Amino acid sequence: MKPGKIFIALFLSAFLHFAPLEANAEELEFFAGSASKPATEELVKAFETQTGHSIKVYFGSSGSLLSQMKIVKRGDLYFPGSPDFMKLAINEGAVVPETDRIVTYLIPAINVQKGNPRNIKELQDLAREGLRVSIGNPHHVCVGLYAVEIMEHAGLAASIKPNIKGYTESCAKTANMVAVNGVDAILGWRVFQYWNPGQIETVMLQPDQIVRISYMPIAISAFSKKRALAQQFIDFACSDTGKRIFEKWGYVTNEEQARALAPHARIGGDYILPESW
């Protein structure tokens, strides 16, 4: 065979091999709590590279994302920052319950500026006069709900609340408040320091102050018309590859490790926000 014909044959072979992937490529819509942002961004890229499909990710607070998904009546995956919001999604018929899987665990903690310039050692320090504190909006931001539960459980809500200078609209914005020196401390997640190790440091809570360990569940949206592909992504997120990506960003991916960090806490469950908040 002449060189030109060999080239054409090879080109056609390659085209026919890859064309079906492009022709059949689909796009998923993914509503993801921003508590997972850096790891989820990498996870999505890895899935897209491996499969040829694409994913449009909407990051935000778990409650706001659930509301948006229900209003527009579309979306393929819901990935809130805590089981509280997944339970709400199940009760409201917004997800397919049997597809619910745990991806990663989140440990509540105090986050301060790198070097801890205000010398914050424990929860009660957040009540010190002149200290600037921020938490997520507990009505729709998962980390804010956990912050309120921790303060109320410790009997410190009334003394810390006057120092709260702002209620942020997502986990990512909560972490950013301390990273940019907007406040002295936040009640956030242990993992925040791994997002920005040059700016954020974690002060662990006393074990008996951590009431609940959160986890990030993922499920297929009830509005999805691409359930097979959405399930493929869930399987990928929960695979060894997916776990390694989350662990790279400081997340805890197994229950045993989570319990070691907070031995007295229960995993999951829900919390009713007091009317005073």
Buried (B, 14 or more C-beta within 10 A) or exposed (E): EEEEEEEEEEEEEEEEEEEEEEEEEBEBBBBBBBBBBBBBBBBBEBBBEEBBBEBEBBBBBBBBBBBBBBEEEBBBBBBBBBBBBBBBBBEEEBBBBEBBBBBBBBBBBBBBBBEBEBEBEEBBBBBBEEBBBBBBBBBBBBBBBBBBBBBBBBEBBEBBBEBBBBBBBBBBBBBBBBBEEBBBBBBBBBBBBBBBEEBBBBBBBEEEBBBBBBBBBBBBBBBBEBBEBBBBBBEBBBEEEBBEBBBEBBBBBEEEEBBEBBEEBEBBBBBEBEEEB
